Amino acid sequence: MQDQLLTTPLVPEQHQQLSQILNDTPHGPDLVQVDGFFHGILSLPRAVMPSEWLPELFPKTTESINKSTTEVEQLVNLVFRYYNRVVGLLLQEQPEPNLDGSLDQTERWMSSFARGVMLDSSAWVALRNSEVGNRLGTMIFSYALGTATLPEAWFVGQPPELLEELREAHDLTHQVFTAQSSSENLEMLKTLVIGTRQILKPTRSTTKRTSHRAGRKIGPNERCPCGSGLKYKRCCGRP
């Protein structure tokens, strides 16, 4: 029953509940940031397991959170169900960034989207290898600079003036977001997600969602070892 619950879409009241829990969680992201982060990791050329993205999404929460086990389980349950909402929309190539399009929310969403894409350095290489991808990648990683220190791997083989290029791209994108209406910002984010996914699709489509335990095959009805709480056939073992 637990795997069925985790794939059940959130109703509006639960969206509000998740938003409130996130706002009450010390050092945690808000719902706009969660939404951007999920769109980022789901655009990558490989499947990112919950065991990897949960600590990245909540890096300090486990150190400072003062909640009961039940409250933590409730938070994780709602976050996974929200994640599956984004998965469903992207499988249909119909991203729906969950924000109002204001400048503040748009830039927080962008920064979190960039953090998500940052998890795989091969994404940077793929984006830099095409003209359109280069423009998207520059915009994405210019926002990553503001939220995290980019590892050296991102700059291998890149020109020394790359940092200045990223700073200029951030300023230019900020000016665009400022000048545009909220609805135009939302459309721009949708285009960003679709473009990023299309450029990374060749590598993503050939990456099987697999996870193994040494020495034995995982049964389709067993809990997935990635930690999602789903059955293997509904998670990493999904065709």
C-alpha positions in Angstrom: 0.0 0.0 0.0 2.9 2.4 0.7 4.1 2.4 -2.9 0.6 3.2 -4.1 0.3 6.0 -1.6 3.6 7.5 -2.8 2.4 7.6 -6.4 -1.0 9.1 -5.5 -1.1 12.8 -6.8 -1.4 15.5 -4.2 -4.7 17.3 -3.8 -4.6 21.1 -3.4 -4.9 20.9 0.4 -1.8 18.6 0.5 0.1 21.1 -1.7 -0.7 23.7 0.9 0.3 21.3 3.7 3.6 20.5 2.1 4.3 24.2 1.5 3.6 24.9 5.2 5.8 22.0 6.4 8.7 23.1 4.2 8.3 26.7 5.5 8.5 25.4 9.1 11.5 23.2 8.4 14.8 24.8 9.5 17.3 25.4 6.6 14.9 23.6 4.2 13.8 24.7 0.8 10.4 26.1 0.0 8.0 24.6 -2.5 9.2 26.8 -5.3 12.8 25.6 -4.7 11.7 22.0 -4.5 9.9 22.3 -7.8 12.9 23.8 -9.5 15.2 21.2 -8.1 13.1 18.3 -9.3 12.8 19.8 -12.8 16.6 20.0 -12.8 17.4 16.5 -11.7 14.7 15.1 -14.0 16.4 16.8 -17.0 19.7 15.0 -16.4 21.2 12.3 -18.7 21.0 9.8 -15.9 18.5 8.7 -13.2 19.3 10.4 -9.9 18.3 8.1 -7.0 16.5 9.5 -3.9 19.5 8.5 -1.8 21.5 11.1 -3.8 18.9 13.9 -4.2 17.3 13.8 -0.7 20.6 14.9 1.1 21.2 17.5 -1.6 17.7 18.9 -1.2 17.8 18.9 2.6 21.5 19.2 3.4 21.1 20.6 6.9 17.6 19.5 7.8 18.6 16.3 9.5 21.1 18.2 11.7 18.6 20.8 13.0 15.1 19.5 12.5 13.1 19.2 15.6 10.2 17.0 14.5 8.8 13.7 15.5 9.4 10.6 13.4 5.8 10.8 12.2 6.3 14.4 11.0 9.5 13.5 9.2 7.8 10.6 7.5 4.9 12.9 6.5 7.4 15.4 5.0 9.2 12.7 3.0 5.9 11.2 1.9 4.6 14.5 0.5 7.9 15.3 -1.1 8.0 11.9 -2.9 4.5 12.4 -4.1 5.3 15.9 -5.4 8.4 14.4 -7.1 6.1 11.9 -8.9 3.8 14.8 -10.0 6.8 16.4 -11.8 7.8 13.1 -13.2 4.3 12.6 -14.7 4.3 16.0 -16.3 7.7 15.7 -17.8 6.9 12.2 -19.2 4.3 14.0 -21.2 6.8 16.8 -22.1 4.4 19.3 -20.4 6.4 21.0 -17.7 4.4 23.1 -15.3 6.7 25.0 -13.0 4.8 25.7 -9.8 5.4 29.4 -9.1 3.7 32.7 -9.8 6.3 34.0 -12.2 7.3 37.0 -10.0 10.9 38.0 -10.2 11.8 36.6 -6.7 10.1 33.2 -7.3 11.5 33.0 -10.8 15.1 33.5 -9.7 14.7 31.1 -6.7 13.3 28.5 -9.0 16.1 29.0 -11.5 18.8 28.7 -8.8 17.2 25.4 -7.6 16.8 24.1 -11.2 20.5 24.9 -11.7 21.4 23.0 -8.5 19.6 20.0 -9.7 21.3 20.0 -13.1 24.7 20.5 -11.3 24.5 17.0 -9.9 25.8 15.5 -13.2 28.9 17.1 -14.8 28.2 15.4 -18.1 25.1 17.7 -18.5 27.5 20.7 -18.7 29.5 19.0 -21.4 26.4 18.1 -23.4 25.0 21.5 -23.1 28.3 23.2 -24.1 28.6 21.1 -27.2 25.8 22.7 -29.1 25.0 26.3 -30.0 21.5 26.3 -28.4 22.7 24.1 -25.5 25.5 26.5 -24.9 23.1 29.4 -24.4 20.9 27.3 -22.1 23.8 25.9 -20.2 25.4 29.3 -19.7 22.1 30.7 -18.3 21.6 27.6 -16.0 25.1 27.6 -14.6 25.2 31.3 -14.1 22.5 30.8 -11.5 24.3 27.9 -10.0 27.2 30.2 -9.2 24.9 32.1 -6.8 23.8 29.0 -4.8 26.8 26.7 -4.8 30.5 26.5 -5.5 30.9 24.8 -8.9 33.4 21.9 -8.7 36.5 22.1 -10.8 35.1 19.4 -13.1 32.7 22.0 -14.6 35.6 24.1 -15.9 37.8 21.4 -17.4 38.7 22.3 -20.9 36.7 25.5 -20.7 38.2 29.0 -21.6 39.6 31.0 -18.6 37.1 33.7 -19.3 34.2 31.3 -18.5 33.5 32.8 -15.0 33.1 36.3 -16.5 30.8 34.9 -19.2 28.6 33.3 -16.5 28.4 36.5 -14.5 27.4 38.4 -17.6 24.8 35.8 -18.5 23.4 36.0 -14.9 23.1 39.8 -15.2 21.5 39.6 -18.6 19.0 36.9 -17.6 18.1 38.9 -14.4 17.4 41.9 -16.6 15.1 39.8 -18.9 13.2 38.3 -15.9 12.8 41.9 -14.5 11.4 43.3 -17.8 9.1 40.4 -18.5 5.6 39.8 -17.1 5.0 36.9 -14.7 3.3 34.9 -17.5 6.3 35.5 -19.8 8.7 34.4 -17.1 6.7 31.1 -16.7 6.8 30.5 -20.4 10.5 31.1 -20.5 11.1 28.5 -17.7 9.0 26.0 -19.6 11.1 26.6 -22.7 14.2 26.2 -20.6 13.1 22.8 -19.2 12.0 21.5 -22.6 15.2 22.7 -24.3 17.4 21.2 -21.7 15.7 17.9 -21.7 15.7 17.7 -25.5 19.5 18.4 -25.6 20.2 15.8 -22.9 17.6 13.3 -24.2 20.0 11.1 -26.4 22.1 10.3 -23.3 19.1 10.1 -21.0 17.2 7.7 -23.2 20.1 5.2 -23.3 20.6 5.3 -19.5 18.7 2.4 -17.9 17.1 3.1 -14.6 18.8 0.2 -12.8 20.0 -0.5 -9.3 21.7 -3.6 -8.1 22.6 -5.4 -4.9 25.7 -7.5 -5.2 25.1 -11.2 -5.5 21.4 -11.4 -6.2 18.6 -10.1 -8.5 16.1 -7.7 -7.1 12.5 -9.0 -7.2 9.9 -6.8 -9.0 7.8 -6.6 -5.8 10.6 -5.9 -3.4 11.3 -2.4 -2.0 13.6 -0.5 -4.3 17.1 -0.3 -2.8 17.3 3.4 -3.7 15.2 4.3 -0.7 12.1 5.7 -2.4 9.7 3.3 -0.6 8.3 2.1 -3.9 8.4 -1.4 -5.3 11.4 -2.0 -7.5 9.1 -2.5 -10.6 7.6 0.9 -10.0 10.9 2.7 -9.4 14.4 1.9 -10.6 13.2 -1.3 -12.2 10.6 0.4 -14.3 11.2 -0.2 -18.1 
